[in-house]
Amino acid sequence: MKKVCKSCLYNEDHPLGIIINEEGICSGCLIHKEKYTLDWKERWNKLQKIVKEYKSNDKRNYDCIIPVTGANDSYFTVYIAKEKLGLNPLLVTHNRYYNTPLGIRNLSNLRIKFNCDIIIQNININSIKKLSKATLYRLGSFHWPVIAGQTVFPVRTAVNHRIPLIIWGAHQGVEQVGMFSHLHEVEMTRRYRKDHDLMGIEANQLVNSFDLVKEEDVHQLIYPSEVDIEKVGVRGIYLSNYLKWDPLQQHILMTKKYGYKTAKCQRTFDVYDHVDCWHFMGIHDHIKYLKNGYSKVLDHACREIRHGRISRNHALKLVDFYTHQDPKYNDLLFEWLGIKKSSFEYVIKKHAKYGYENKIDLNTPELSINTLIKKIGFNSSLNINYDKKDKKYILFGKGYP
């Protein structure tokens, strides 16, 4: 019988690694408590000192790089860097190609409202398709090329443009499982990217996979050498080590100040984090459940328990309800990859360790669920259930304000 945290809902089998102590409390909950004991004014002062040495005296130069998308913590990270720290950031984004109209809109609005330059990486579509098929078969993840691109393009840009400082939002390992204390001030590393983001596989290890992937398909996803990184002095810091991180309150502020737009998603109550992708909270999240035994909604529920906005019992109801929503828009993915549904399901079955027999039937009607999520503060008038004419990827788009 797996140990489950008495405070949140994580069990000891978390893929990032989690420790549950003798009192039954997990390491993630224990590290979260630091948010209420640390001297955040002191932490902010330390952040100011760190970035000060990277500020350029020439306004034409960039002070830092900020990875952004049309969702997640992009707006808040840029807001802190530019409006609060006075930095001139270069924004970078890796095109995932599964873009929703709302994601393109949010990304466009971001660069307009903050008046920032942006570089967008568009890797050859045929290479991405080959990589997606190879990693789907090998790792049970068609989303691997997206993660690989999002985590390496900022570093490659930092090396190529000689901009040493990269500013990220939250560190997933700290926020979810308490992998480190905030006081450790952990920074971006190649090893964390490989072990956790990329499931232990580097891009060059995919070459010759099933005679699909060639060297030219992966070269833009390969991490720069240590020599090149040290020449420029590249480092990546996480704002969540220096600010009292609270995604909901941060998103609410960004919607009010800068017009970030939200939408109801398929398999979670969070209307902020993943509105830019057709599949992250759809078939990708469904696969996550089959492989790991839990969905993204569990991450969101545990976060809200820790912030005191939801009870553990209500969180269980949300997790049960959303985990078992059937993913939509799968036909878009099958058409994009040029594969049959039956082939896709055959491959995923090989990687699946869990099934819906683990479902907790709490018999919570949808009306009660909607009332509950509005009470927490996750409200949105939009919906990612686009009509037929809008049901397509926005492969390249400038967006609209």
C-alpha positions in Angstrom: 0.0 0.0 0.0 1.5 3.3 -1.1 1.8 6.1 1.5 -0.3 9.1 0.7 0.4 12.5 2.2 -2.1 13.4 5.0 -2.1 17.0 4.0 -2.1 17.0 0.1 -2.9 14.1 -2.2 0.5 13.1 -3.5 1.7 9.6 -2.8 5.3 8.4 -2.4 5.4 7.2 -6.0 5.7 10.7 -7.6 7.9 10.6 -10.7 9.9 13.6 -9.4 10.6 11.8 -6.1 8.9 12.7 -2.9 9.5 11.9 0.8 6.7 11.3 3.3 7.8 11.7 6.9 6.8 9.7 10.0 4.0 12.2 10.6 2.6 11.4 7.1 3.5 14.8 5.6 5.2 15.0 2.2 8.4 16.9 1.4 6.4 19.2 -1.0 4.1 20.3 1.8 7.0 20.9 4.2 8.9 23.0 1.7 5.7 24.9 0.9 5.5 26.0 4.6 8.7 28.0 3.9 6.5 30.5 2.0 5.1 31.6 5.4 8.4 31.7 7.4 11.0 33.2 5.0 11.9 36.9 5.0 10.7 37.6 1.5 11.9 41.2 1.6 15.4 39.9 2.2 15.0 37.4 -0.6 13.8 40.2 -3.0 16.9 42.3 -2.1 19.1 39.3 -2.9 17.4 39.0 -6.3 18.0 42.6 -7.0 21.7 42.2 -6.2 21.9 39.2 -8.5 20.4 40.9 -11.5 22.2 44.2 -11.0 25.5 42.8 -12.3 23.7 41.8 -15.6 22.2 45.2 -16.3 23.7 46.9 -19.4 24.5 50.6 -19.4 23.5 50.6 -23.1 19.7 50.5 -23.5 20.1 48.8 -26.9 21.5 45.7 -25.2 19.4 43.0 -23.5 19.9 42.3 -19.8 18.4 38.9 -19.8 16.5 36.2 -21.6 13.0 35.1 -20.6 11.4 31.9 -22.0 7.7 32.6 -22.7 4.6 30.9 -24.1 1.0 31.9 -24.5 0.2 30.6 -21.0 1.8 29.5 -17.7 3.8 32.1 -15.7 5.1 34.0 -18.8 3.2 37.2 -18.1 4.2 37.4 -14.4 7.8 36.6 -15.1 8.1 39.3 -17.7 6.2 41.7 -15.3 8.7 41.1 -12.5 11.8 41.4 -14.7 10.8 44.5 -16.7 8.4 46.4 -14.4 9.8 45.6 -11.0 13.5 44.9 -11.6 14.0 47.3 -14.5 15.5 44.9 -16.9 15.4 44.9 -20.7 14.6 41.3 -21.5 14.7 39.4 -24.8 11.8 37.0 -25.0 12.2 33.6 -26.6 9.6 31.0 -27.4 9.8 27.6 -29.0 6.9 26.9 -31.4 5.1 23.8 -30.2 2.8 23.8 -33.3 -0.2 22.6 -31.3 -1.1 26.2 -30.7 -4.7 27.3 -29.9 -6.0 30.6 -31.2 -6.1 31.8 -27.6 -2.4 30.9 -27.0 -1.3 32.8 -30.1 -3.4 35.8 -28.9 -1.9 35.7 -25.4 1.6 35.5 -26.8 1.0 38.5 -29.1 -0.6 40.5 -26.3 2.3 39.7 -24.1 5.0 41.2 -26.4 2.7 44.2 -27.2 1.8 45.1 -23.6 5.3 44.8 -22.3 6.9 46.2 -25.5 9.6 43.5 -25.7 11.5 42.0 -28.6 10.9 38.3 -29.1 12.6 35.5 -31.0 10.5 32.5 -32.0 12.1 29.1 -32.9 10.3 27.3 -35.7 12.0 23.9 -36.2 11.3 22.1 -39.4 7.8 20.6 -39.1 8.9 17.3 -40.7 11.6 16.9 -38.1 9.2 17.5 -35.3 6.8 14.9 -36.7 9.5 12.3 -36.9 10.7 13.1 -33.4 7.1 13.0 -32.1 6.6 9.5 -33.5 10.0 8.3 -32.3 9.4 9.5 -28.7 5.8 8.3 -28.8 7.0 4.8 -29.5 10.1 4.9 -27.3 8.9 6.9 -24.3 5.1 7.0 -24.7 5.3 10.8 -25.2 4.5 12.7 -28.4 5.0 15.9 -26.4 8.8 15.2 -25.8 10.0 17.5 -28.7 7.9 20.4 -27.2 9.6 20.0 -23.8 13.0 19.6 -25.4 12.6 22.8 -27.4 11.2 24.9 -24.6 14.1 23.9 -22.3 17.0 24.2 -24.7 16.2 27.1 -27.0 16.6 29.7 -24.2 20.1 28.3 -23.4 21.2 28.2 -27.0 20.0 31.7 -27.5 21.9 32.8 -24.4 25.1 31.3 -25.8 24.6 32.6 -29.4 23.7 36.1 -28.4 26.0 36.2 -25.4 23.3 37.1 -22.9 24.3 35.3 -19.7 21.2 35.6 -17.5 18.1 33.5 -18.1 15.1 34.2 -15.9 12.5 31.4 -15.3 9.4 31.5 -13.3 8.9 28.5 -10.9 11.0 25.5 -10.3 8.7 22.5 -10.7 10.7 20.2 -8.4 10.6 22.8 -5.6 6.9 23.7 -6.0 5.5 20.2 -6.4 7.7 17.8 -4.3 10.0 19.9 -2.3 13.1 18.6 -4.1 15.0 21.6 -2.8 14.5 24.4 -0.2 14.0 27.9 -1.5 17.1 28.7 0.4 19.2 26.4 -1.8 18.5 28.9 -4.7 18.7 26.0 -7.1 19.4 27.1 -10.7 18.9 25.6 -14.2 21.0 22.5 -14.9 21.5 20.2 -17.9 21.1 17.2 -15.6 17.6 18.2 -14.3 16.5 18.8 -17.8 17.6 15.3 -19.0 16.5 13.3 -15.9 13.1 14.9 -15.3 12.0 17.1 -18.3 13.3 14.7 -21.0 12.7 11.4 -19.2 16.4 10.5 -19.3 16.9 10.8 -23.0 19.0 13.4 -24.8 18.1 14.5 -28.4 21.2 12.8 -29.9 20.2 9.5 -28.5 17.2 9.5 -30.8 19.2 9.5 -34.0 18.5 6.4 -36.1 15.4 5.6 -34.0 13.4 3.3 -36.3 15.3 4.8 -39.3 13.2 7.9 -38.8 15.4 10.4 -37.0 18.6 11.9 -38.5 21.2 14.2 -37.0 19.8 17.1 -38.9 16.4 16.5 -37.1 17.8 16.9 -33.6 20.7 19.4 -33.8 18.6 22.4 -32.6 17.5 20.4 -29.5 21.0 19.6 -28.3 22.2 21.4 -25.2 25.3 23.7 -25.7 28.6 22.3 -24.5 29.9 23.2 -21.0 32.8 25.1 -22.7 30.4 27.3 -24.6 28.2 27.9 -21.5 31.2 28.8 -19.4 32.6 31.2 -22.0 29.4 33.3 -21.8 28.7 32.6 -18.1 25.2 31.4 -18.7 23.0 30.8 -15.7 19.3 30.3 -15.2 17.6 31.5 -12.0 14.0 30.9 -10.8 11.9 33.7 -9.5 10.1 31.3 -7.2 13.2 31.2 -5.0 13.0 34.9 -4.3 9.2 35.7 -4.4 6.3 34.2 -2.4 5.0 32.2 -5.4 1.2 31.9 -5.7 0.1 31.1 -9.3 -3.6 31.9 -8.8 -3.0 35.4 -7.4 -0.3 36.1 -9.9 -2.6 35.1 -12.8 -5.5 37.2 -11.5 -3.2 40.2 -11.3 -2.0 39.6 -14.9 -5.6 39.4 -16.3 -6.4 42.7 -14.6 -3.3 44.6 -15.5 -2.3 43.2 -18.9 -5.3 41.4 -20.4 -4.1 37.8 -20.1 -7.1 35.7 -21.2 -8.2 32.4 -19.7 -10.3 29.5 -20.7 -11.9 26.4 -19.3 -9.8 23.3 -20.1 -10.7 19.7 -20.6 -9.2 17.9 -17.6 -8.6 20.5 -14.9 -10.3 23.3 -13.1 -7.3 25.6 -13.6 -8.2 28.1 -16.3 -4.8 29.8 -16.5 -1.9 27.4 -17.0 -2.4 25.5 -20.3 -4.8 27.4 -22.6 -2.2 27.6 -25.4 -2.1 24.0 -26.4 -4.8 21.8 -27.9 -3.4 18.6 -26.3 -1.6 19.3 -23.0 -4.7 19.1 -21.0 -6.2 16.6 -23.3 -4.6 13.4 -24.8 -1.2 14.3 -23.3 -2.7 14.5 -19.8 -4.6 11.3 -20.4 -1.3 9.5 -21.2 0.2 11.0 -18.1 -2.5 9.3 -16.1 -2.0 5.9 -17.8 1.8 6.1 -17.2 2.0 7.7 -13.8 -1.3 7.0 -12.1 -2.3 10.7 -11.8 -3.2 13.7 -14.0 -2.3 17.3 -14.0 -5.4 18.2 -12.0 -3.8 16.4 -9.0 -0.9 18.9 -9.3 -3.3 21.8 -9.3 -5.4 20.4 -6.5 -2.3 19.8 -4.2 -1.2 23.3 -4.9 -4.6 24.8 -3.9 -4.7 22.6 -0.7 -1.3 24.0 0.3 -2.4 27.6 -0.3 -5.4 26.9 1.9 -8.0 27.7 -0.8 -9.6 24.2 -0.9 -10.1 21.3 1.5 -8.6 17.9 1.0 -12.1 16.4 0.5 -13.1 18.9 -2.1 -9.8 18.4 -3.8 -10.5 14.7 -4.1 -13.8 15.4 -5.8 -12.1 17.7 -8.3 -9.4 15.2 -9.1 -11.9 12.4 -9.6 -14.2 14.4 -11.8 -11.5 15.8 -14.1 -9.2 12.8 -14.3 -11.9 10.8 -15.9 -13.0 13.3 -18.6 -12.4 11.9 -22.1 -9.7 13.9 -24.0 -11.0 15.8 -27.0 -9.4 16.8 -30.4 -7.4 13.6 -30.7 -8.2 13.5 -34.4 -6.1 16.7 -34.8 -3.1 14.9 -33.4 -3.6 11.7 -35.4 -3.9 13.6 -38.7 -0.9 15.8 -37.8 1.3 12.7 -37.2 -0.2 10.7 -40.0 -1.0 7.7 -37.8 -4.1 5.7 -37.0 -6.0 5.8 -33.8 -5.5 2.1 -33.3 -1.8 2.4 -33.8 -1.6 5.2 -31.3 -3.6 3.2 -28.7 -1.4 0.1 -29.2 1.8 2.1 -28.5 0.3 3.9 -25.4 -0.9 0.5 -24.0 2.7 -0.7 -24.0 3.7 2.2 -21.7 0.6 2.3 -19.5 0.9 1.1 -15.9 -2.5 2.2 -14.7 -6.1 2.0 -15.7 -9.4 3.5 -14.8 -10.0 0.7 -12.4 -8.3 3.0 -9.9 -11.2 5.5 -10.1 -12.6 6.9 -6.9 -16.3 7.3 -7.5 -17.4 10.2 -5.4 -20.6 10.8 -7.4 -20.1 14.5 -7.6 -22.4 16.2 -10.2 -20.9 18.7 -12.6 -23.0 21.5 -11.2 -21.4 21.0 -7.8 -18.0 21.0 -9.4 -18.6 24.3 -11.2 -19.8 25.9 -8.0 -16.7 24.7 -6.2 -14.2 26.0 -8.7 -15.8 29.4 -8.9 -15.6 29.6 -5.1 -11.9 28.9 -5.2 -11.4 31.7 -7.8 -10.9 29.9 -11.1 -13.4 31.7 -13.3 -13.4 32.1 -17.1 -16.1 33.0 -19.6 -14.1 31.4 -22.5 -13.8 27.7 -23.3 -11.3 25.7 -25.2 -14.2 23.8 -26.9 -13.7 25.7 -30.2 -16.3 25.2 -32.9 -15.6 23.3 -36.1 -14.1 26.2 -38.1 -11.6 27.0 -35.4 -10.6 23.4 -34.7 -7.1 23.5 -36.1 -3.5 24.2 -35.1 -2.2 27.7 -35.5 1.1 26.6 -36.9 2.5 30.1 -37.4 0.7 33.2 -36.2 1.4 36.8 -35.3 -1.7 36.9 -33.1 -3.9 39.8 -32.4 -4.3 42.2 -29.4 
